[in-house]
Amino acid sequence: MKGTLAQVRSYERSVQLLMVNQFTINLGFYMLMPYLATHLSGTLGLAGWIVGLVLGVRNFSQQGMFLVGGTLADRFGYKPLIVAGCVLRTVGFATLGLVDSLPALLAASAATGLAGALFNPAVRAYLAADAGERRVEAFALFNVFYQAGILLGPLVGMVLTGVDFRVTCLVAAGIFALLSAVQIRSLPARRADEAKRTSGGRGVLSQWRGILANRPFLLFSAAMIGSYVLSFQVYLALPLEVRRLGGQGAFGTGAVAVLFAVSGLSTILLQTKVTAWCKARMAPGQALTCGLLTMGAAFVPLVLATAVPVPEGGPALWLLATVPPTLAALLLALGTMIAYPFEMDTIVRLSGDRLVATHYGLYNTICGIGITLGNLLTGAALDAARAAGMSALPWISLLALGLVCAAALYGLHRTDRLSPPVREAHAEPATA
């Protein structure tokens, strides 16, 4: 951990602040969101479909507005959008804890989602700009802080929610309010020079058409959808499998907690080492391919486990319920560690260092849509597998998804579409 902190200190102050910001953003978000559904259905007594609506509005407002948030960041600068997002989330989280009417809850939920759409592309574009040639290493460190917030947030939220969920909301809002003040005071204004030169003379629709004409970027975005669908199974398929075998009691709850702990702690401890090893031995396209292969292979232990008869109880059942899913969570984390820094760097390179935040915004929207569809299909596969008695079906499907996406990335790498020449990135006419 000392080595990680030493690496952080080697970057300029703005990069350090962005990493701490991301930890704080995830801390505040994950101390509240895991407990929101219980508050809505339990404390407020809302119907299940209303709970789903409130949560769905948050997700839709974030995924649907990423492109707009990125475009605004490129046009007006990164800092204003980061600050605006944090201020909006302050208001949204405070409102969630203080209101009980459906219109107010929907407005607050939409505000929290829109906040993420405003600051996410801006933070990544800002980090890429100020890290310069050390982008890959910077994004590796960024992921350490990102995962640390995800790991710590639910623990803090559990303690606060034990007192009152409204306390959790107000503390989370206070964190974002403090973060907003710190950024207003300490984060330097930043706007990519190329964005200054190009965005002023072109309309937004013209810029979007230019990005949609960037075929290598779109192909890369489509190929990377699989990585997000696979990694999300730590929150969907793996916990369901643990509870299917281990039950809904204390054992099942503890086993699911182990999944999250393994995923987060392995990233915190190993991310920078994995990135250094990969960068010394692989081209970016090779590292991305390796990451997707690893993520696909994460489901092999679960496929093999389906060949073992399910014990009726005792230690054998506990081992079957915990070991294969935990190995899968560890391999998913490793695959993400391998791919993520090169993924973020590749987006910048494919953008030609122009309108970087807009590219990040569109990329997030494409992957967000992919996650939604992928989760629907995964859920359908889980239901079909149980109904047909084919327990291996979901795991084989996810393994196949990893292999297909890895093959697509390898094809893009071999045809040199992941590193387009600079002249192609700047060849687009101003009126396109």
Long-range contacts (C-beta under 8 A, 24 or more apart in sequence): 1-268, 1-269, 3-272, 4-141, 4-144, 4-272, 7-137, 7-141, 7-272, 8-141, 11-130, 11-131, 11-134, 11-138, 11-141, 12-130, 13-186, 13-188, 14-126, 14-130, 14-187, 14-188, 14-190, 15-127, 15-130, 15-131, 15-138, 17-182, 17-183, 17-186, 17-187, 18-123, 18-126, 18-127, 18-130, 18-142, 18-187, 19-127, 19-141, 19-142, 19-145, 20-145, 21-82, 21-123, 21-179, 21-182, 21-183, 21-187, 22-123, 22-142, 22-145, 22-146, 22-149, 23-145, 23-146, 23-148, 23-149, 24-149, 24-175, 24-179, 25-86, 25-119, 25-149, 25-176, 25-179, 26-145, 26-146, 26-148, 26-149, 26-150, 26-153, 27-149, 27-152, 27-153, 27-156, 27-175, 28-89, 28-93, 28-153, 28-172, 28-175, 28-176, 28-179, 29-89, 29-149, 29-153, 29-172, 30-149, 30-150, 30-152, 30-153, 30-154, 30-157, 31-153, 31-154, 31-156, 31-157, 31-160, 31-168, 31-171, 31-172, 32-93, 32-96, 32-157, 32-168, 32-169, 32-172, 34-154, 34-157, 35-157, 35-158, 35-161, 35-165, 35-168, 36-96, 38-165, 39-161, 39-165, 40-105, 43-165, 44-100, 46-102, 50-102, 53-106, 54-102, 54-105, 54-106, 54-109, 55-109, 57-106, 57-109, 57-110, 57-113, 58-109, 58-110, 58-112, 58-113, 59-113, 59-368, 59-372, 60-113, 61-109, 61-110, 61-111, 61-113, 61-114, 61-117, 62-112, 62-113, 62-114, 62-116, 62-117, 62-368, 63-113, 63-117, 63-364, 63-365, 63-368, 63-369, 63-372, 64-117, 64-365, 65-113, 65-114, 65-117, 65-118, 66-117, 66-120, 66-121, 66-360, 66-361, 66-362, 66-364, 66-365, 66-368, 67-208, 67-358, 67-361, 67-362, 67-365, 68-117, 68-361, 69-114, 69-117, 69-118, 69-119, 69-120, 69-121, 69-122, 69-357, 69-361, 70-121, 70-122, 70-125, 70-355, 70-357, 70-358, 70-359, 70-360, 70-361, 70-362, 70-364, 71-204, 71-207, 71-208, 71-355, 71-357, 71-358, 71-361, 72-118, 73-118, 73-121, 73-122, 73-125, 73-357, 73-358, 73-361, 74-125, 74-191, 74-192, 74-195, 74-199, 74-207, 74-355, 74-356, 74-357, 74-358, 75-195, 75-199, 75-204, 76-191, 77-189, 77-190, 77-191, 78-122, 78-123, 78-125, 78-126, 78-129, 78-190, 78-191, 78-357, 79-122, 79-126, 79-183, 79-187, 79-188, 79-189, 79-190, 81-118, 81-119, 81-121, 81-122, 81-357, 82-118, 82-119, 82-122, 82-123, 82-126, 82-183, 82-187, 83-180, 83-183, 83-184, 83-187, 84-115, 84-118, 84-119, 85-114, 85-115, 85-116, 85-117, 85-118, 85-119, 85-120, 85-122, 86-115, 86-119, 86-176, 86-179, 86-180, 86-183, 87-176, 87-177, 87-180, 88-112, 88-114, 88-115, 88-118, 89-115, 89-116, 89-173, 89-176, 90-173, 90-174, 90-176, 90-177, 90-180, 91-173, 93-169, 93-170, 93-172, 93-173, 93-176, 94-169, 94-170, 94-173, 96-169, 97-165, 97-166, 97-167, 97-168, 97-169, 97-170, 97-173, 98-166, 98-169, 117-361, 120-360, 120-361, 120-364, 121-357, 121-358, 121-360, 121-361, 121-364, 122-357, 124-344, 124-356, 124-357, 124-360, 125-192, 125-356, 125-357, 125-360, 126-190, 128-344, 128-345, 128-348, 128-356, 129-190, 129-192, 129-356, 130-190, 135-341, 135-344, 135-345, 135-348, 136-275, 136-279, 136-284, 136-341, 136-342, 136-345, 137-272, 137-275, 137-276, 137-279, 137-341, 139-340, 139-341, 139-344, 139-345, 140-271, 140-272, 140-274, 140-275, 140-337, 140-340, 140-341, 141-271, 141-272, 142-344, 143-267, 143-271, 143-336, 143-337, 143-340, 143-341, 144-267, 144-268, 144-271, 144-272, 147-263, 147-264, 147-267, 147-268, 147-271, 148-264, 148-268, 150-264, 151-260, 151-261, 151-264, 151-265, 151-268, 154-260, 192-353, 192-354, 192-356, 194-353, 194-354, 194-355, 195-354, 195-355, 195-356, 195-357, 198-354, 198-355, 198-430, 199-355, 201-430, 202-430, 202-431, 206-431, 206-432, 207-355, 207-358, 208-358, 208-362, 209-432, 210-428, 210-432, 211-351, 211-355, 211-358, 211-359, 211-362, 213-428, 213-432, 214-350, 214-351, 215-417, 216-350, 216-412, 216-417, 216-418, 216-420, 217-347, 217-350, 217-351, 217-359, 217-363, 218-366, 219-408, 219-412, 219-417, 220-346, 220-347, 220-350, 220-409, 220-412, 220-417, 220-418, 221-362, 221-363, 221-366, 221-367, 222-366, 222-370, 222-408, 223-405, 223-408, 223-409, 223-412, 224-288, 224-343, 224-363, 224-367, 224-405, 224-409, 225-366, 225-367, 225-370, 225-371, 225-374, 225-405, 226-292, 226-295, 226-370, 226-374, 226-401, 226-402, 226-404, 226-405, 227-291, 227-292, 227-295, 227-335, 227-336, 227-339, 227-343, 227-405, 228-367, 228-370, 228-371, 228-374, 229-370, 229-371, 229-374, 229-375, 229-378, 229-398, 229-401, 230-292, 230-295, 230-296, 230-298, 230-332, 230-335, 230-398, 230-401, 230-402, 231-295, 231-332, 231-335, 231-336, 232-371, 232-374, 232-375, 233-328, 233-332, 233-378, 233-398, 234-259, 234-260, 234-263, 234-329, 234-332, 236-375, 236-378, 236-379, 237-378, 237-382, 237-394, 237-398, 238-325, 238-328, 238-329, 240-382, 241-302, 241-321, 241-324, 241-325, 242-321, 242-322, 242-325, 245-310, 245-317, 245-320, 245-321, 246-317, 246-318, 246-321, 246-322, 251-318, 251-321, 252-321, 255-321, 255-322, 255-325, 258-322, 258-326, 259-325, 259-326, 259-329, 260-329, 262-326, 262-329, 262-330, 262-333, 263-329, 263-330, 263-332, 263-333, 264-333, 266-330, 266-333, 266-334, 266-337, 267-333, 267-336, 267-337, 270-334, 270-337, 271-337, 274-334, 274-337, 274-338, 275-337, 275-341, 278-338, 278-342, 283-413, 284-342, 284-345, 284-346, 284-349, 284-413, 284-418, 284-419, 285-409, 285-410, 285-412, 285-413, 285-414, 285-418, 285-419, 286-410, 286-413, 287-338, 287-339, 287-342, 288-339, 288-342, 288-343, 288-346, 288-409, 288-413, 288-418, 289-406, 289-409, 289-410, 289-413, 290-338, 290-339, 291-335, 291-336, 291-337, 291-338, 291-339, 291-340, 291-342, 291-343, 292-335, 292-339, 292-402, 292-405, 292-406, 292-409, 293-335, 293-402, 293-403, 293-406, 294-331, 294-334, 294-335, 294-338, 295-331, 295-332, 295-335, 295-336, 295-339, 295-402, 296-335, 296-398, 296-399, 296-400, 296-401, 296-402, 296-403, 296-405, 296-406, 297-331, 297-335, 297-399, 297-402, 298-327, 298-328, 298-329, 298-330, 298-331, 298-332, 298-335, 298-402, 299-328, 299-395, 299-396, 299-398, 299-399, 299-402, 300-395, 300-399, 301-327, 301-328, 301-331, 302-328, 302-392, 302-395, 303-392, 303-395, 303-396, 303-399, 306-391, 306-392, 306-395, 307-392, 346-418, 349-418, 349-419, 349-420, 350-418, 350-420, 350-425, 351-425, 352-420, 352-422, 352-424, 352-425, 352-426, 353-425, 354-425, 354-426, 374-401
